[in-house]
Amino acid sequence: MKPFLLLFLSILVSASGWSQAKPGWRAATPEELRAVLPLRAPVEKERIETEMRTASGIINSHGKVIAGVVLITAGYSAEGKYSHYLLVQTPITIADISLAPGSYVFGWQRAEDTLVLKFYEATTGTERGTATAHQMPQGTRVESFRLWPPQDQSILQIGRFSIPYRLVD
Amino acid sequence: MVDTGDHSLGIKLLEPRKDHLVNICRVMPRSFFLQRLYEAVLLCAVLSMGRSELIAQTPAPSVPTQDQKQTPAQGGGPQTQMGGVNTGGAHAAVLDEEHRPITAGGFVKSGPIIFQDIAQKAGLTTWKHTMGTPEKRYIIETNGSGVGLIDYDNDGWLDIYLVNGSTADALSGKAALFHNNHDGTFTDVAAKAGVTNDRWGVGVAIADYDNDGWPDIYVSNFGKNRLYHNNHDGTFTDAAEKAGVTLGNWSTGATWGDYDGDGRLDLFVPGYIHYDMAHQPASSSNGATLCQFRGEEVMCGPRGLKGEPDHLFHNNGDGTFTDVSEKAGVSDKNGYYGLASLFIDVNDDGKPDLLVADDSTPNYLYLNKGDGTFEDASYASGYALNEMGRETASMGIAFGDYRNNGLVDFYNTTFSDDYNPLYRNDGNANFTDVSYPMGIAEPTIPFLGWGDAFFDFDNDGWKDIVIANGHVYPSVDQSNWGTTWAQRPLLFRNIEGKKFDLMPAVEGTALANLYVGRGLAVGDLFNDGKLDVVINVLDGHPALFRNVSTDTHHWVELKLIGGPKSPRDAVGATVYLTAGGQRQRGDIVSGGSYASTHDPRLHFGLGDATSVDTVEVRWPSGAKEKFTIAKVDQIITIVEGKGTKQ
């Protein structure tokens, strides 16, 4: 019996470790997204309208949300740099860019077969880093923006491009 | 490549309200004082008008120019609300050597002569399109109208139906029906035929809805739509009221298709904006500019205006139709701004599926489930958005198998500062936007596209692309944005399905002419085996591009007649023609492009092949037949049930 018991305990510990790394994250509901995302995102000196039907995010068991939404008029306001608003209530690392709780914006530029994303602090416009989103497999559902729950896949999807993320807590 | 000047102005939003009460949303000027002052001005202006529309304002970046060079798609570029359209970010102007925007320049002295605009010689310039005022203060004045190619008298020669707009005072534009005189000229017989429409016309979808062997005309309007039933004697009778397909607000590019397989063509009519002529959404009030594009005042919409629903009408077979939009699941509950639609089988299951090109909102792709309902596969298929996940201001739909692999692909036209996405069919209703890898994205960015088509202009066996272009804001001519009100059409030559080459705009040819293009239809107007192009020009005379390509390739054209279980005009049939080692696909449809209908006959370029190996037809009834063709370079009629069963 001992080997089986050890195996069982081992699985239990592993599962426990997994759940600690990703404590109860799930996709946020539209209502939860509307409650935290602004209709007009404060971006530097502007307040840029958001397209709420494109909102997507995740929420944990403590009610902390990480969510994003497409910015309308982004092409012409704020120097045309920004396409999406991102609200971070618990630390997240997107590719190699660590984002503390706060609000951010990012924009992209198309490269040969990738999107090059630049992240900025929303209120100051301070650049926080650059990351590359890669094409997803052929036939993937297209999304304006989607932050997938970690138990599904830890990626941030824009159109048919994706970029990995890690939750720090 | 945009300026770093003041960007302190934000957005103002006035929600649509029928009672004309307005709901002022905040703006964010650079200081508290300016903010309050600005809000006060806006509040007074708007309340004094009692208007109801969404209004956006953003700062005006000045865009530096660069010769023959273009910045890549900028991501910051998703949806912009200025002027109320979704388009990409501000791209640097592309100028030619004479510093003209590339949309009205880039001409070359010599090169292949492919199209000549013979509209005047052909007699088409006796008619002129009119839609509102030249200033285009309102969106209703800007979208123009479509064109339909129809052999209304069954004489074997294509005639041309041109939809007209109107003026706000008259609300009674006169459409034209140009009868083909078989000698290169046309005569307007619209009045005699009884198809002048006399309403604010938008689109035309042509099909034989009652299976009597004579094509009928559905005209979508702002106002009640028309269903012109062909009387077989050169005249038509409007049967829309009796049929129950008038609707009454702003209908756009309709499409016919037998979605339930009963052998009778059903009708889908997209809706654009629910519009009120008595309370039009003007862009300024009491000196305050409310709707802007790149900082310049423009007309408002479509964003912020209430979307008009879409409608699917089931053909009851007795001259009447039943609205089954809700039941079928295609009623557009989201209120997206539909401009073009197309029944076509995208997943090769023998049932027509449905595409809707939506302006500034996601496109629809509905898969036909075969039980009278549709599955919304817009996002899953990839057709809803472009590759970068951005909603586009879709205007027109081109359809065609550009790779000759048996799968039908789509090419949508969009706004300026955006590229036209080419949706490659990967099978099983999966589409991939391949415009950038195909090299077809960047050349289209400064252009605002409308009607479009896949067609084989040089009969080499590969489907090329033609696009009608023209802006919606006349004021772009006073800007340095690199786009223009009147624009040249674009022609891309298909290089064996691997890439597309932009054909040069040779001076003295139609490709170097400027038009405010809108509806576009392709067909062999002169029965010479070369495909010609007709464009309905906003506030102008139509264009007739006669194909004068000097290629000596062979061709064949097929007119299909359906049997008792198929629509008589075979709308919904798919043909696979094998010749010269290529297996090409053709689809008989009604609709697509922008508010237009192409030649109902299928055209196949054969290259140097002098014979056709096989013609396989999948009829709307589900029957599959093979036919043989003894001789190329001719127009052949194929009748269901007369071939070899497969």
Chai-1 contact restraints between the chains, C-beta under 6 A:
chainA,res_idxA,chainB,res_idxB,connection_type,confidence,min_distance_angstrom,max_distance_angstrom,comment,restraint_id
A,K45,B,S8,contact,1.0,0.0,6.0,A-B,restraint_1
A,E46,B,G10,contact,1.0,0.0,6.0,A-B,restraint_2
A,E46,B,M28,contact,1.0,0.0,6.0,A-B,restraint_3
A,R47,B,G10,contact,1.0,0.0,6.0,A-B,restraint_4
A,R47,B,M28,contact,1.0,0.0,6.0,A-B,restraint_5
A,E49,B,I11,contact,1.0,0.0,6.0,A-B,restraint_6
A,E51,B,Q79,contact,1.0,0.0,6.0,A-B,restraint_7
A,V70,B,P78,contact,1.0,0.0,6.0,A-B,restraint_8
A,I72,B,Q79,contact,1.0,0.0,6.0,A-B,restraint_9
A,I72,B,Q81,contact,1.0,0.0,6.0,A-B,restraint_10
A,T73,B,T58,contact,1.0,0.0,6.0,A-B,restraint_11
A,T73,B,T80,contact,1.0,0.0,6.0,A-B,restraint_12
A,T73,B,Q81,contact,1.0,0.0,6.0,A-B,restraint_13
A,A74,B,G76,contact,1.0,0.0,6.0,A-B,restraint_14
A,A74,B,P78,contact,1.0,0.0,6.0,A-B,restraint_15
A,G75,B,G76,contact,1.0,0.0,6.0,A-B,restraint_16
A,G75,B,G77,contact,1.0,0.0,6.0,A-B,restraint_17
A,G75,B,T80,contact,1.0,0.0,6.0,A-B,restraint_18
A,G75,B,G88,contact,1.0,0.0,6.0,A-B,restraint_19
A,G75,B,G89,contact,1.0,0.0,6.0,A-B,restraint_20
A,G75,B,A90,contact,1.0,0.0,6.0,A-B,restraint_21
A,Y76,B,T58,contact,1.0,0.0,6.0,A-B,restraint_22
A,Y76,B,T80,contact,1.0,0.0,6.0,A-B,restraint_23
A,Y76,B,M82,contact,1.0,0.0,6.0,A-B,restraint_24
A,Y76,B,A90,contact,1.0,0.0,6.0,A-B,restraint_25
A,Y76,B,R294,contact,1.0,0.0,6.0,A-B,restraint_26
A,S77,B,H7,contact,1.0,0.0,6.0,A-B,restraint_27
A,S77,B,T58,contact,1.0,0.0,6.0,A-B,restraint_28
A,A78,B,H7,contact,1.0,0.0,6.0,A-B,restraint_29
A,E79,B,V2,contact,1.0,0.0,6.0,A-B,restraint_30
A,G80,B,V2,contact,1.0,0.0,6.0,A-B,restraint_31
A,G80,B,Q74,contact,1.0,0.0,6.0,A-B,restraint_32
A,G80,B,G76,contact,1.0,0.0,6.0,A-B,restraint_33
A,G80,B,G89,contact,1.0,0.0,6.0,A-B,restraint_34
A,G80,B,A90,contact,1.0,0.0,6.0,A-B,restraint_35
A,K81,B,G76,contact,1.0,0.0,6.0,A-B,restraint_36
A,Y82,B,G76,contact,1.0,0.0,6.0,A-B,restraint_37
A,S83,B,G75,contact,1.0,0.0,6.0,A-B,restraint_38
A,S83,B,G76,contact,1.0,0.0,6.0,A-B,restraint_39
A,S83,B,P78,contact,1.0,0.0,6.0,A-B,restraint_40
A,G107,B,G75,contact,1.0,0.0,6.0,A-B,restraint_41
A,G107,B,G76,contact,1.0,0.0,6.0,A-B,restraint_42
A,W108,B,G75,contact,1.0,0.0,6.0,A-B,restraint_43
A,Q109,B,P72,contact,1.0,0.0,6.0,A-B,restraint_44
A,Q109,B,Q74,contact,1.0,0.0,6.0,A-B,restraint_45
A,Q109,B,G75,contact,1.0,0.0,6.0,A-B,restraint_46
A,R110,B,P72,contact,1.0,0.0,6.0,A-B,restraint_47
A,R110,B,A73,contact,1.0,0.0,6.0,A-B,restraint_48
A,Q138,B,D426,contact,1.0,0.0,6.0,A-B,restraint_49
A,G139,B,N430,contact,1.0,0.0,6.0,A-B,restraint_50
A,R141,B,Y379,contact,1.0,0.0,6.0,A-B,restraint_51
A,R141,B,A380,contact,1.0,0.0,6.0,A-B,restraint_52
A,V142,B,Y379,contact,1.0,0.0,6.0,A-B,restraint_53
A,V142,B,G382,contact,1.0,0.0,6.0,A-B,restraint_54
A,V142,B,A384,contact,1.0,0.0,6.0,A-B,restraint_55
A,V142,B,L385,contact,1.0,0.0,6.0,A-B,restraint_56
A,E143,B,G389,contact,1.0,0.0,6.0,A-B,restraint_57
A,S144,B,G389,contact,1.0,0.0,6.0,A-B,restraint_58
A,I158,B,G389,contact,1.0,0.0,6.0,A-B,restraint_59
A,G159,B,E387,contact,1.0,0.0,6.0,A-B,restraint_60
A,G159,B,M388,contact,1.0,0.0,6.0,A-B,restraint_61
A,G159,B,G389,contact,1.0,0.0,6.0,A-B,restraint_62
A,R160,B,E387,contact,1.0,0.0,6.0,A-B,restraint_63
